[in-house]
């Protein structure tokens, strides 16, 4: 990430790319969420981007639980 303005899209891209792995490991999942909170506390991540990342992770969780049911 080269500039503060890139943090939002970088977090969303990271969530999309690594979401399936994050939801498989509760420890990694919560580390990522806490890191996003730290970014928000420092003013580097806005609420909209944080919500988008949470929705991406929630979709990954739902897809993972659907695959386990099949």
N, C-alpha and C positions, 0 to 999 in steps of 0.2 A: 504494500500500500504506500503510494508515493505522497499523498496529501490527505489532509483531514477530510476533504470532500469525497474521497474514494471509500471511506470506511463503510458507509451504508451499503453500497452495492457489493463491496467485498464480503461483508457479513452475509448478505443474501446469497451470493455465489457460493460461499463456504458451506452454508446451510444446505443448499441444493446438492452440492457435490458430496459432502460428507454426512448428510442427514441420515441415510440408512445405517451407517456405521455408528453414529452417535446414539441413535435410539436402541441399538443392540447393547450398548454399554451404559448403564445408568450413571456411573461415575463420570465418563466423558460427557454425557448429555448435560449433567449439572455443571461441570466445569465450563462448558461452552456457554450455558445460560448465565452463569456468574460473570464470565468474561464480558458478555454483552452488557450486563448491568454495570460493570466497571466502565465500559466505554460510554454508556449513557450518563453515568455520574460525572465523567470528565467532559461531557458535551460533544462527544465525537459520534454518537449514535442517537438518532431521534426516535421518538415513540413509534412512528409509522414504520420505520425500518425494523425496529425490534418486534413489532407486531407481525410484519411480513415473515421474519425469520421464525417466529413462534408458530405461525400457520404452516410454514414449510415443514418444520419438525413434527407438527401434529399430523400432517398428511403422511409423513414417513412412518409415524407410529401406527396410524390407521391402516396403511398398506401392509405393514409388518404383521399386525394382528389379523388382518384378513388372510394373509398367506399362511399363517399358523393354523387358522380354522379349516383351511382346505386340505 
